[in-house]
Amino acid sequence: MMNIFRILFSFSFFVLSFSQFNSQAQVTVKIDDKVPHHIFNYGEVEFMKDTSGALKIQEVIKADHNHQFRKNAIYTPKIFSLNSTYWFKIKIKFTPQSKENWVLEFFDQTIDNIDLYRAIGDHKYQHFRFGAKYKFDEREYAHKNFLLNLDNSKEREETFYVRIKSSQSASVIIVLRNMRWFVHYATEEYMFFGLFYGMIIVFSFYNLLMFIAIRQKQYLYYVLYNLSIGLYETCVDGIAFQYLWPNHPIWNQYGYGVALYLSSLFGLLFTLNFLYLKSKAPGLYQTIIAVILLRTLFFIACLYDHHLFTYKLVEVVPLLIALGSGIYIWKNGFKPARFFVIGYSFLLLGFVIKGLVLLNVSWLPYGPITHYSLSFCFVIEMLLVSFAIGDNIRGLRQKKDRAQKRMIEQLQINEKLKETLNKELTSLVDERTKEVSQKAATIEKQNEEISLMNAMLEKDNQELHENIKKVSRARVMSLDVDFEEFSKIYPDRETCFKYLSELKWIDGYGCKKCQNTQYLAGFLPFSRRCTKCGYDESVIAHTIFQNSRIPINKAFYMLFLVYSTKGKISSHKLSQLLLIRQSTCWAYNSKMQKLLEERSKELKNAGEAGWSKLIFESTSFAEKPTA
């Protein structure tokens, strides 16, 4: 019986203790000049989730809703459900003995809408409105954070209700500060921002100069990557809203997402070019191209639904791909990749710390270091990647120096060989000169006789050449000659073009368009281009051979055969002689016979030169004598 009583007593004590623990009042934060800076945490903040998003302050303060507030069980409250509205409640005890002015500050600048209600009487509350969806000049203080002045004129305990609605996950960081501390903190913070963004600009400008000097795309990609990182940081810090688009709050919904996409895109493109993945690792090259395409498709989807921008963890995939590629290339002997790997490892560490902060890990030392951990890691990554770029340039310069050194050594060896050869040749030349000088007199006399004989032979050769040419032409113009013999006079395209040129412009050149008589060499062999209007006239223009699809020497022979047989030769015979299809021979034969009939009167008594009068389609050319 005593055991049962003891059990019941222990159970009652446990229930009573648990009830007292749950009913423990919310912790009130007291204004104290000795504590100039205080972040509301754990039991100092109570929250309530409003899934409908329709509750008003008059409903929230009623007992049936007020008892739904729960104590914050983590260091900093978080907002994960983007479809819900969150209500937060804090209590402040004012002490007029304080000599400082106090403000309430909200840190996360990405929150769209903050409605703060301060009691001014029984069931009456003064409404203050903040958030990233309102224009920047509507704020009481021109500062990136949201600030509210507190009235510390009389001693009291006051409850503040805060209604928060955000389109992306956010940390509800509420800070109580005196104005002296705030000014000191804000000055140092903006100085830090100036140094951070100044480093980004300096690194970007340096690599831009490298791109201009070397013309390698990797430097341009790295410049764009750094600028994208800087844009993302300005969006997260609220600097972009303050200085870039203060009157366009809609950009707060897209700016950080666009910056993250651009940083992933240019970071991967830089990885491809810096690590030479196309030649060193084709498989990784194709993988990164696929990741770029998938990331682009996701970015396009985010533009249609900006809430998808909140899934920032997708940026870990490009980061891991780039880091893995660097490790692989480093293992394969590319030394500059070691700085690349270390830099991206720090960047991954920054992402891990941000993830742990998001998960509210209890052992993590919360403070400025964890809050700005990603920014610190970005700076270290920029430094190390710049070292990697410098190391790469140094390696290329060393290779160039080694190559130049080998070239100089080879040139020195060549110079020594040249000197040795020159000495040997000089001695040989001296000896030979002595021998030659002895025979010079004899040779000089013989040369005079030979020169005389050469002059006579040259004259005879010229006369013989002219006679052979005349005999050959006369033979060709006879009726009984085959294509092989005809080809000796007109063997190729150049010979035919030369003959046409001499025949066409025998009386001088005149432009068909502007009648100019001055010309230059044209595009085709033996064509002429007008110096005035630029008209380029080929030798086959305005001839029967224009647009001909058969070799010009065969066309010459066909025209000769048609003329010499007075158009009686058949297309079958032409096909056999020229080894051209009968249908082609028929078409050309018909055209030539028609021209022969039209100019029959002009061709009377034309003799052996008559066939050349059929070449030009214009009658003005037909009257010109043959060359």
C-alpha positions in Angstrom: 0.0 0.0 0.0 2.9 2.3 0.9 4.5 1.6 -2.5 1.3 2.5 -4.4 1.1 5.8 -2.4 4.7 6.6 -3.2 4.1 6.0 -6.9 1.0 8.2 -6.9 2.8 10.9 -5.0 5.8 10.8 -7.5 3.4 10.9 -10.4 1.5 13.9 -9.0 4.7 15.8 -8.3 5.9 15.1 -11.9 2.6 16.4 -13.4 2.7 19.5 -11.2 6.3 20.2 -12.1 5.6 19.8 -15.8 2.5 22.1 -15.6 4.6 24.7 -13.8 7.3 24.4 -16.4 4.8 24.9 -19.3 3.1 27.8 -17.5 6.3 29.6 -16.7 5.9 33.2 -17.8 7.7 34.6 -20.8 11.1 36.1 -20.0 11.1 39.9 -20.0 14.1 41.8 -21.3 15.1 44.8 -19.2 16.7 47.9 -20.6 20.1 48.2 -18.9 22.9 50.6 -19.8 25.3 48.0 -18.8 24.0 45.7 -21.5 24.0 48.0 -24.6 23.3 45.2 -27.0 20.9 42.2 -26.5 19.6 39.6 -29.0 16.2 38.1 -28.1 16.6 34.3 -27.9 15.1 31.1 -26.6 12.4 31.8 -23.9 12.5 35.6 -24.5 10.5 35.1 -27.8 7.1 33.4 -28.1 5.6 32.6 -31.5 2.4 31.4 -33.1 1.9 30.1 -36.6 -1.2 31.5 -38.5 -1.8 29.1 -41.4 -4.8 31.2 -42.6 -2.9 34.5 -42.6 -6.1 36.3 -41.7 -5.7 37.0 -38.0 -5.7 40.7 -36.9 -4.0 42.1 -33.8 -7.4 42.4 -32.0 -7.9 38.7 -32.4 -4.4 37.7 -31.5 -4.5 39.5 -28.1 -7.6 37.7 -27.1 -7.2 34.8 -24.7 -8.3 32.0 -27.1 -5.4 33.0 -29.5 -3.0 34.4 -27.0 -2.6 31.0 -25.2 -1.5 29.5 -28.5 1.8 31.3 -28.4 4.7 28.8 -27.8 8.1 29.5 -26.4 11.0 29.6 -28.9 13.0 26.4 -28.4 16.0 27.5 -30.5 18.4 30.3 -30.3 16.9 32.3 -33.2 13.4 31.8 -34.5 13.2 30.6 -38.2 10.5 30.9 -40.9 10.3 27.9 -43.1 6.6 27.7 -44.1 6.2 30.4 -46.8 2.5 30.0 -47.1 1.9 30.8 -43.4 2.0 34.0 -41.3 4.0 34.0 -38.1 3.2 36.0 -35.0 6.0 36.8 -32.4 5.7 38.2 -29.0 8.4 39.9 -26.9 8.4 41.8 -23.6 10.5 44.8 -22.7 10.8 46.4 -19.3 11.6 50.1 -19.7 13.7 52.0 -17.1 13.7 55.8 -17.4 16.9 55.8 -15.3 18.8 54.9 -18.5 20.8 57.7 -20.0 20.7 56.2 -23.6 18.2 56.2 -26.4 17.1 52.7 -27.4 16.0 51.1 -30.7 14.5 47.8 -31.7 16.3 46.4 -34.7 15.3 43.5 -37.1 18.3 42.0 -38.8 17.1 39.9 -41.7 16.7 42.3 -44.6 15.0 39.7 -46.9 11.8 39.6 -44.9 9.0 41.0 -47.1 6.6 42.3 -44.5 7.0 43.1 -40.8 4.0 44.5 -38.9 4.9 45.6 -35.3 2.2 46.5 -32.8 3.0 48.5 -29.6 0.4 48.9 -26.9 -0.8 52.6 -26.4 -3.8 51.8 -24.2 -6.4 49.2 -23.4 -6.7 47.0 -26.4 -5.2 49.8 -28.6 -2.0 49.3 -30.5 0.2 51.5 -32.6 1.0 49.9 -35.9 4.5 50.1 -37.5 5.3 48.7 -40.9 8.6 47.5 -42.3 9.8 45.1 -44.9 11.6 44.5 -48.2 8.4 45.0 -50.2 8.2 48.7 -49.3 10.3 51.5 -50.8 13.5 52.3 -49.0 12.8 56.0 -48.5 9.7 55.0 -46.4 12.0 53.9 -43.5 12.6 56.2 -40.5 16.4 55.4 -40.7 18.3 55.1 -44.0 19.8 51.9 -42.9 19.8 48.4 -44.3 18.2 46.9 -41.2 14.7 47.7 -39.9 14.7 50.1 -36.9 12.1 51.3 -34.4 12.7 54.0 -31.8 11.6 53.1 -28.3 10.1 55.4 -25.7 11.9 55.0 -22.4 10.4 58.0 -20.7 8.5 56.1 -18.0 9.0 52.8 -16.2 6.7 50.0 -17.4 6.6 46.5 -18.9 5.4 46.5 -22.5 4.5 43.6 -24.8 5.3 43.9 -28.6 3.5 41.8 -31.2 5.3 41.2 -34.5 3.5 39.8 -37.5 5.9 38.5 -40.2 5.1 37.3 -43.7 8.0 36.4 -46.1 8.3 34.8 -49.5 11.6 33.1 -48.6 13.0 31.4 -45.5 14.3 33.9 -43.0 15.8 34.3 -39.5 13.8 36.4 -37.1 16.7 38.2 -35.4 15.3 40.9 -33.0 17.9 43.0 -31.2 17.6 45.6 -28.5 20.3 48.3 -28.6 21.1 51.7 -27.4 21.8 54.3 -30.0 25.4 54.7 -29.1 26.1 51.0 -29.6 24.0 51.1 -32.8 26.1 53.9 -34.4 29.3 52.2 -33.4 28.2 48.8 -34.8 26.7 50.3 -38.0 29.9 52.3 -38.7 32.1 49.2 -38.3 29.6 47.1 -40.3 29.5 49.5 -43.3 33.3 49.7 -43.1 33.5 46.0 -43.3 31.1 46.1 -46.3 33.3 48.7 -48.0 36.4 46.5 -47.5 34.6 43.4 -48.7 33.1 44.9 -51.8 36.3 46.9 -52.4 38.2 43.6 -52.5 35.7 42.2 -55.0 36.1 45.2 -57.2 39.9 45.1 -57.0 40.1 41.4 -57.8 37.6 41.9 -60.7 39.6 44.9 -62.1 42.9 43.0 -61.8 41.5 40.0 -63.7 39.9 42.3 -66.3 43.3 43.7 -67.0 44.7 40.2 -67.3 41.9 39.4 -69.8 42.7 42.5 -71.8 46.4 41.6 -71.8 46.3 37.8 -72.4 42.9 37.4 -74.1 42.0 34.2 -72.2 38.3 33.7 -71.5 39.0 32.3 -68.0 39.9 35.7 -66.7 36.6 37.3 -68.0 34.6 34.4 -66.5 36.3 35.0 -63.2 35.6 38.7 -63.3 31.9 38.0 -63.9 31.9 35.3 -61.2 33.3 37.8 -58.6 30.8 40.5 -59.6 27.9 37.9 -59.3 29.1 37.0 -55.8 29.3 40.7 -54.9 25.7 41.2 -56.2 24.4 38.2 -54.2 26.1 39.6 -51.0 24.6 43.0 -51.6 21.1 41.4 -51.9 21.5 39.4 -48.7 22.9 42.3 -46.8 20.3 44.8 -48.0 23.0 47.0 -49.6 21.5 46.4 -53.0 18.1 47.7 -51.9 19.6 50.7 -50.2 21.9 51.8 -53.1 20.9 49.9 -56.3 17.1 49.8 -56.5 15.6 51.7 -53.5 12.5 52.6 -55.4 11.9 49.2 -56.9 11.3 46.7 -54.1 10.1 44.0 -56.6 13.8 43.4 -57.4 14.2 42.1 -53.8 12.3 39.0 -54.9 14.5 38.3 -57.9 17.9 39.9 -57.3 19.5 37.3 -55.0 18.2 34.5 -57.2 19.6 36.0 -60.4 22.9 36.7 -58.7 23.2 33.0 -57.5 22.4 31.8 -61.0 25.1 34.0 -62.6 27.6 33.0 -59.9 27.0 29.3 -60.6 27.1 29.8 -64.4 30.3 31.9 -64.5 31.9 29.8 -61.8 31.4 26.6 -63.9 32.6 28.3 -67.1 35.7 29.5 -65.2 36.2 25.9 -64.0 36.0 24.5 -67.6 38.5 27.0 -68.9 41.0 27.2 -66.0 41.3 23.4 -65.5 41.3 22.7 -69.3 38.6 20.1 -68.8 37.8 19.7 -72.5 41.3 18.2 -73.1 42.2 16.9 -69.7 38.9 15.4 -68.6 36.2 15.2 -71.4 33.8 13.3 -69.2 33.9 16.0 -66.5 33.6 18.6 -69.3 30.3 17.0 -70.5 29.1 16.7 -66.9 29.5 20.4 -66.2 27.9 21.3 -69.5 24.9 19.2 -68.5 24.8 20.9 -65.0 24.9 24.3 -66.7 21.9 23.4 -68.8 19.9 22.0 -65.9 20.7 25.0 -63.7 19.5 27.3 -66.5 16.2 25.4 -66.9 15.7 25.7 -63.1 16.5 29.4 -63.3 13.9 29.9 -66.0 11.3 28.1 -63.8 12.3 30.4 -61.0 11.5 33.5 -63.1 7.9 32.2 -63.5 7.7 31.4 -59.8 10.1 33.4 -57.7 9.4 31.3 -54.6 11.6 28.6 -56.1 14.6 31.0 -55.6 14.4 29.9 -51.9 15.8 26.5 -52.7 19.4 27.8 -52.4 20.8 24.4 -51.7 20.8 23.7 -55.4 24.0 25.8 -55.5 25.8 23.1 -53.6 25.6 20.9 -56.8 27.7 23.2 -59.0 30.1 23.9 -56.1 30.7 20.1 -55.5 31.1 19.5 -59.3 33.7 22.3 -59.5 35.5 21.1 -56.4 35.5 17.5 -57.6 36.9 18.6 -61.0 39.7 20.5 -59.3 40.7 17.5 -57.2 40.7 15.2 -60.2 42.9 17.6 -62.3 45.2 18.2 -59.3 45.8 14.5 -58.9 46.6 14.3 -62.6 49.5 16.7 -62.2 48.1 20.2 -62.8 49.7 22.0 -59.8 47.8 25.4 -60.0 44.6 23.3 -59.2 45.8 23.0 -55.6 44.9 26.6 -54.8 41.6 26.2 -56.7 40.7 23.1 -54.6 41.6 24.8 -51.3 39.7 28.0 -52.2 36.5 26.0 -53.1 36.9 23.9 -50.0 36.7 27.1 -47.9 33.6 28.1 -50.0 32.0 24.7 -49.2 32.9 25.3 -45.5 31.0 28.6 -45.7 27.9 26.8 -47.1 28.1 24.1 -44.4 28.3 26.8 -41.6 25.3 28.6 -43.2 23.4 25.3 -43.3 24.2 24.6 -39.6 23.0 28.1 -38.7 19.8 27.4 -40.6 19.4 24.2 -38.6 20.1 26.0 -35.3 22.8 23.6 -34.2 23.2 24.2 -30.4 27.0 23.9 -30.3 27.7 26.4 -33.0 29.0 29.8 -31.6 26.5 32.2 -32.9 27.7 35.7 -33.6 29.2 38.0 -36.3 31.6 35.2 -37.4 28.9 32.7 -38.1 26.6 35.4 -39.5 29.2 36.6 -42.0 30.9 33.2 -42.4 30.0 32.9 -46.1 31.4 36.3 -46.8 34.7 35.5 -45.1 34.9 32.3 -47.1 34.2 34.1 -50.3 37.1 36.5 -49.6 39.4 33.5 -48.9 38.2 31.7 -52.0 38.9 34.8 -54.1 42.4 35.1 -52.7 43.2 31.4 -53.3 41.8 31.3 -56.8 43.8 34.4 -57.6 46.8 32.5 -56.4 45.8 29.6 -58.6 45.6 32.0 -61.6 48.9 33.5 -60.8 50.5 30.1 -60.3 49.1 29.1 -63.7 50.6 32.2 -65.4 53.9 31.5 -63.6 53.9 28.0 -64.9 53.2 29.2 -68.4 56.0 31.8 -68.1 58.4 29.1 -66.9 57.5 26.9 -69.8 58.1 29.8 -72.1 61.4 30.7 -70.5 62.6 27.0 -70.7 61.6 26.9 -74.4 63.4 30.2 -75.1 66.5 28.9 -73.2 66.5 25.8 -75.3 66.2 28.0 -78.4 69.1 30.2 -77.3 71.3 27.1 -76.6 70.4 25.7 -80.0 71.2 29.0 -81.7 74.6 29.1 -79.9 75.4 25.6 -81.1 74.3 26.5 -84.6 76.5 29.6 -84.5 79.5 27.6 -83.5 78.9 25.1 -86.3 78.5 28.0 -88.7 81.8 29.5 -87.6 83.6 26.2 -88.1 82.0 25.6 -91.5 82.8 29.2 -92.5 86.5 28.6 -91.7 86.6 25.4 -93.6 84.8 26.9 -96.5 87.0 29.9 -96.5 90.1 27.8 -96.8 88.6 25.7 -99.6 87.4 28.8 -101.4 90.9 30.3 -101.2 92.4 27.1 -102.7 89.8 27.0 -105.4 90.2 30.7 -106.2 93.8 30.1 -107.0 92.9 27.4 -109.4 90.1 29.4 -111.0 92.2 32.5 -111.4 94.7 30.5 -113.5 92.0 29.4 -115.8 90.1 32.7 -115.9 92.0 34.1 -118.9 91.4 31.0 -121.0 87.7 30.8 -119.9 87.2 34.5 -120.7 88.3 34.0 -124.2 86.1 31.0 -124.6 83.2 32.9 -123.2 83.5 35.6 -125.8 83.3 33.0 -128.5 80.5 31.2 -126.8 78.5 34.4 -126.4 78.8 35.1 -130.1 77.6 31.6 -130.9 74.7 31.9 -128.4 73.5 35.1 -129.9 73.4 33.4 -133.3 71.7 30.3 -131.9 69.1 32.4 -130.1 68.2 34.2 -133.3 67.8 30.9 -135.1 65.7 29.4 -132.3 63.3 32.4 -132.4 62.8 32.0 -136.1 62.4 28.2 -135.7 59.8 28.7 -132.9 57.8 31.1 -135.0 57.8 28.8 -137.9 56.7 25.8 -135.8 53.9 27.8 -134.3 52.7 28.9 -137.8 52.9 25.3 -139.1 51.0 24.0 -136.0 48.2 26.5 -136.4 48.0 25.8 -140.1 47.8 22.1 -139.3 45.1 22.6 -136.7 43.0 24.8 -139.0 43.0 22.0 -141.6 40.0 19.7 -141.7 41.8 16.5 -140.8 43.1 16.8 -137.2 42.2 14.8 -134.1 41.6 16.0 -130.6 45.1 14.9 -129.4 46.8 17.0 -132.1 44.3 19.9 -131.4 45.2 19.7 -127.7 48.9 20.4 -128.4 47.9 23.9 -129.4 45.2 24.4 -126.8 46.3 21.9 -124.1 44.6 23.4 -121.0 42.2 26.0 -119.6 44.9 28.7 -119.2 46.0 28.4 -122.9 42.4 28.7 -124.1 41.8 31.7 -121.8 44.9 33.4 -123.1 43.8 32.9 -126.7 40.3 34.3 -125.8 41.9 37.3 -124.1 44.0 38.1 -127.1 41.1 37.7 -129.4 38.5 39.6 -127.3 40.6 42.7 -126.5 42.7 42.8 -129.7 41.6 46.4 -130.2 42.0 47.4 -126.6 39.9 47.1 -123.4 36.7 49.0 -122.8 34.4 48.5 -119.8 31.0 47.2 -120.6 29.4 49.4 -118.0 31.2 52.8 -117.9 33.4 52.5 -121.1 36.6 53.1 -119.1 39.7 51.9 -120.8 41.9 51.4 -117.7 41.9 48.0 -116.0 43.5 45.7 -113.5 43.8 41.9 -113.3 40.5 40.4 -112.4 39.6 37.5 -110.1 39.8 34.7 -112.8 42.8 34.1 -115.0 43.1 36.7 -117.8 39.9 38.5 -116.7 40.0 42.3 -116.4 38.5 44.6 -113.7 37.6 48.2 -114.4 39.6 50.7 -112.4 36.7 53.1 -112.3 33.5 51.1 -111.5 35.1 47.8 -110.4 33.2 45.7 -113.0 35.1 42.3 -113.4 34.7 40.8 -116.9 36.0 37.3 -117.5 37.3 36.2 -120.9 34.4 33.8 -121.4 31.8 36.6 -120.7 29.7 37.3 -123.9 31.1 34.2 -125.6 29.6 31.0 -126.7 31.6 29.3 -123.8 29.9 31.4 -121.1 28.2 29.0 -118.5 29.8 26.0 -120.3 30.0 22.9 -118.1 32.5 21.0 -120.3 36.3 21.6 -120.3 37.1 24.7 -122.4 39.6 23.0 -124.6 37.0 20.3 -125.5 34.5 23.2 -126.2 37.1 24.8 -128.5 37.5 21.5 -130.4 33.8 21.0 -130.7 33.3 24.5 -132.1 36.2 23.8 -134.5 34.7 20.5 -135.7 31.2 22.1 -136.2 32.7 24.9 -138.2 35.0 22.7 -140.2 32.2 20.3 -141.1 29.8 23.2 -141.7 27.5 21.8 -139.0 27.2 18.3 -140.6 28.9 16.4 -137.8 26.5 14.5 -135.6 26.3 14.6 -131.8 27.1 10.9 -131.7 30.3 11.6 -133.6 31.2 14.4 -131.2 30.5 12.2 -128.2 32.9 9.6 -129.6 35.7 12.1 -130.3 35.4 14.1 -127.1 34.2 11.3 -124.7 31.3 13.4 -123.6 27.7 12.3 -123.2 25.7 12.4 -126.4 22.9 14.6 -124.8 25.5 17.2 -123.8 27.1 17.1 -127.3 23.6 17.5 -128.9 22.8 20.6 -126.8 26.1 22.3 -127.7 26.0 21.1 -131.3 22.5 22.6 -131.7 23.6 26.0 -130.3 26.7 26.1 -132.5 24.8 25.1 -135.7 22.2 27.8 -135.0 25.0 30.3 -134.6 26.6 29.0 -137.8 23.4 29.5 -139.8 22.9 33.0 -138.4 26.4 34.1 -139.4 26.7 32.2 -142.7 27.1 35.5 -144.7 29.8 36.8 -142.4 31.7 33.5 -142.6 32.0 33.4 -146.4 35.6 33.5 -147.4 36.6 33.6 -143.7 39.1 30.8 -144.3 40.8 29.1 -141.4 40.0 31.9 -139.0 36.3 31.6 -139.5 35.7 29.3 -136.5 36.9 32.0 -134.2 34.2 34.3 -135.4 31.7 32.0 -133.8 33.1 32.4 -130.4 31.6 35.8 -129.5 27.8 36.1 -129.3 27.9 39.9 -130.2 28.3 40.6 -133.9 30.8 43.4 -133.0 33.2 40.8 -131.9 32.6 38.6 -134.9 34.1 41.1 -137.2 37.4 41.2 -135.3 40.3 39.4 -136.9 41.8 36.5 -135.2 45.0 36.8 -133.2 
